[in-house]
Amino acid sequence: GDEGRALSPAWQDFADGRILSGTQAYELGFVDELGSFEVAVDRAKSLAGIETANLIAYEKPFSLSSFFRFLGKASAQNKVKVDIGLDIPRLEAGRLYLLSPTFIQ
């Protein structure tokens, strides 16, 4: 079987939740290969011993309510400014807002 690569002797110095580049993760032995999504799918098919696979991509549909929820969560140090061409009042955290169901599509 394919047992993977050996870890670098310094692996514990980097296993603290930080974000590593693919190259760093490879050099430390945290990943066996680098490649695109397609390379990962091909590798998974090879390991599974199959030639084809049906891939399904799930995407959460856009909703105005989730957009407003996103805007309401923006903190002072993590601001996002979005101009969608509507005159929308600034939403403040901790306040209750009512949005008419007829406005949400």
Protein Blocks (a to p, Z undefined) as FASTA:
>chain_A
ZZbjaddfklmmmmnopacdfklmmmnopafbdcdfklmmmmmmmmnopabdcddddddd
ddfklmmmmmmmpcfklcccddehiacddddehiacdddfklpZZ
